[in-house]
Amino acid sequence: MPANGQRRSSRTARLVRALAVTGTSAAVLAVPLLGATTASAATPSTVRTAASYGYANNLDGWIRASLAVMAENGIPGSYNGIHRNIIRESSGNPRAINLWDSNARMGIPSKGLLQVIDPTFRAYHVNGTSWDIYDPVANITAACNYAAKRYGSIDNVFGAY
């Protein structure tokens, strides 16, 4: 028991409280993960990666793997549109994180190749990709899914989105 005499909250209880604060849609998306022992509800063999498509573990391979997942899910976008936005947003660094903009000041920094915030990543996550926002294929695919819904395609994004 903590020194102040109060009981420590369980991880699940903290998650439920956090989801209640972020809103119902986030809670609905995250509820299946409550019992998971890892961040992904999918088994490692079902998570699509650049390697699982036969591509290199680099920017070119991540984009090509994402395009394959996008094609399987009817999400529009082109190599050039994705590449252009990645270079502008993260310079190709899959571990990039923005700790200074308005999202960061609200506690939800933009992360990964396409600088996605956690709620957007969860809302536009594509099944079969990792639930890790820093996973290059998952980050690209979720961002392109969001851009498709909001702008018609990542190809139509020419600035921060």
C-alpha positions as CSV (number, residue, x, y, z in Angstrom):
1,M,0.0,0.0,0.0
2,P,1.4,3.5,-0.8
3,A,2.8,5.6,2.0
4,N,-0.2,7.9,2.0
5,G,-2.5,5.1,3.0
6,Q,-4.4,5.1,-0.3
7,R,-4.8,2.0,-2.5
8,R,-3.1,2.1,-5.9
9,S,-5.3,2.1,-8.9
10,S,-5.1,-0.9,-11.2
11,R,-3.9,-0.4,-14.7
12,T,-7.4,-1.2,-16.1
13,A,-9.1,1.2,-13.7
14,R,-6.7,4.0,-14.8
15,L,-7.3,3.2,-18.5
16,V,-11.1,3.2,-18.0
17,R,-10.9,6.6,-16.3
18,A,-8.6,7.9,-19.1
19,L,-11.0,6.7,-21.7
20,A,-14.0,8.3,-19.9
21,V,-12.2,11.6,-20.2
22,T,-11.3,11.2,-23.9
23,G,-14.8,10.3,-24.9
24,T,-17.0,7.4,-25.9
25,S,-15.6,6.7,-29.3
26,A,-12.1,6.2,-27.9
27,A,-13.5,4.0,-25.2
28,V,-15.4,1.8,-27.7
29,L,-12.2,1.4,-29.7
30,A,-10.0,0.6,-26.7
31,V,-12.3,-1.7,-24.7
32,P,-11.1,-4.8,-26.6
33,L,-7.6,-4.1,-25.3
34,L,-8.5,-4.0,-21.6
35,G,-7.7,-7.7,-21.2
36,A,-4.8,-7.8,-23.6
37,T,-1.4,-8.4,-22.1
38,T,0.3,-6.3,-24.9
39,A,-0.6,-3.2,-26.8
40,S,-1.9,-5.3,-29.7
41,A,-5.0,-7.5,-29.6
42,A,-3.8,-9.2,-32.7
43,T,-1.3,-12.0,-32.5
44,P,2.2,-11.3,-33.8
45,S,1.7,-13.6,-36.8
46,T,-1.3,-11.5,-38.0
47,V,0.3,-8.1,-37.8
48,R,1.3,-6.8,-41.2
49,T,4.8,-5.5,-41.4
50,A,7.2,-4.5,-44.3
51,A,8.9,-7.9,-43.8
52,S,5.6,-9.8,-44.0
53,Y,5.1,-8.4,-47.5
54,G,8.7,-9.0,-48.5
55,Y,9.9,-5.4,-48.3
56,A,12.9,-4.0,-46.6
57,N,12.7,-2.5,-43.1
58,N,13.2,1.1,-44.3
59,L,11.2,4.0,-45.5
60,D,10.6,2.6,-48.9
61,G,9.6,-0.8,-47.5
62,W,7.2,0.8,-44.9
63,I,5.5,2.8,-47.6
64,R,5.2,-0.2,-50.0
65,A,3.8,-2.4,-47.2
66,S,1.3,0.4,-46.2
67,L,0.2,0.7,-49.7
68,A,-0.5,-3.1,-49.8
69,V,-2.6,-2.9,-46.6
70,M,-4.3,0.2,-48.0
71,A,-5.2,-1.7,-51.2
72,E,-6.6,-4.6,-49.2
73,N,-8.8,-2.1,-47.3
74,G,-9.8,0.2,-50.1
75,I,-7.9,3.2,-48.8
76,P,-6.7,5.5,-51.6
77,G,-3.2,7.0,-51.7
78,S,0.0,6.9,-53.7
79,Y,3.7,6.3,-52.9
80,N,4.5,9.9,-53.8
81,G,1.8,11.4,-51.7
82,I,2.8,9.3,-48.6
83,H,6.5,10.0,-49.1
84,R,6.0,13.8,-49.5
85,N,4.0,14.0,-46.3
86,I,6.4,11.8,-44.3
87,I,9.4,13.9,-45.3
88,R,7.5,17.1,-44.3
89,E,6.2,15.6,-41.0
90,S,9.1,13.5,-39.6
91,S,12.0,13.5,-42.2
92,G,11.4,9.7,-42.2
93,N,12.0,9.1,-38.5
94,P,9.5,6.5,-37.2
95,R,10.3,7.6,-33.6
96,A,9.6,11.3,-34.2
97,I,7.5,13.0,-31.6
98,N,6.4,16.6,-31.4
99,L,6.6,17.9,-27.9
100,W,5.9,21.6,-28.6
101,D,2.7,22.2,-30.6
102,S,-0.8,22.7,-29.4
103,N,-1.5,18.9,-29.3
104,A,1.6,18.4,-27.1
105,R,0.5,21.2,-24.8
106,M,-2.8,19.3,-24.3
107,G,-0.9,16.1,-23.5
108,I,-1.4,14.3,-26.8
109,P,1.8,14.8,-28.9
110,S,2.0,13.9,-32.5
111,K,4.0,10.7,-33.1
112,G,5.6,8.7,-35.8
113,L,6.3,9.0,-39.5
114,L,3.1,11.0,-40.2
115,Q,2.8,12.7,-36.8
116,V,-0.5,11.2,-35.7
117,I,-2.0,11.8,-32.3
118,D,-3.1,8.8,-30.2
119,P,-6.9,9.4,-30.5
120,T,-6.7,9.7,-34.3
121,F,-4.5,6.7,-34.5
122,R,-7.0,4.6,-32.4
123,A,-10.0,5.9,-34.4
124,Y,-8.4,5.2,-37.8
125,H,-6.3,2.2,-37.0
126,V,-6.5,-0.5,-39.7
127,N,-7.0,-4.1,-38.7
128,G,-4.0,-6.3,-39.3
129,T,-1.5,-3.6,-38.4
130,S,0.1,-3.1,-35.1
131,W,-1.5,-1.0,-32.3
132,D,1.9,0.6,-31.7
133,I,1.7,4.2,-33.0
134,Y,5.4,4.1,-33.7
135,D,5.1,1.1,-35.9
136,P,5.8,2.5,-39.4
137,V,3.2,0.5,-41.3
138,A,0.5,1.1,-38.7
139,N,1.3,4.8,-38.5
140,I,1.3,5.3,-42.2
141,T,-1.8,3.3,-42.8
142,A,-3.9,4.9,-40.0
143,A,-2.8,8.4,-41.1
144,C,-3.8,7.6,-44.7
145,N,-7.1,6.2,-43.6
146,Y,-7.7,9.5,-41.7
147,A,-6.6,11.6,-44.7
148,A,-8.9,9.5,-47.0
149,K,-11.9,10.2,-44.8
150,R,-11.1,13.9,-44.3
151,Y,-9.5,14.9,-47.6
152,G,-10.2,12.1,-50.0
153,S,-6.6,10.9,-50.0
154,I,-3.2,11.5,-48.5
155,D,-2.4,12.8,-52.0
156,N,-4.6,15.8,-51.3
157,V,-2.6,16.8,-48.1
158,F,0.0,19.5,-48.7
159,G,0.5,20.8,-45.1
160,A,-0.1,19.9,-41.5
161,Y,-3.4,18.0,-41.2
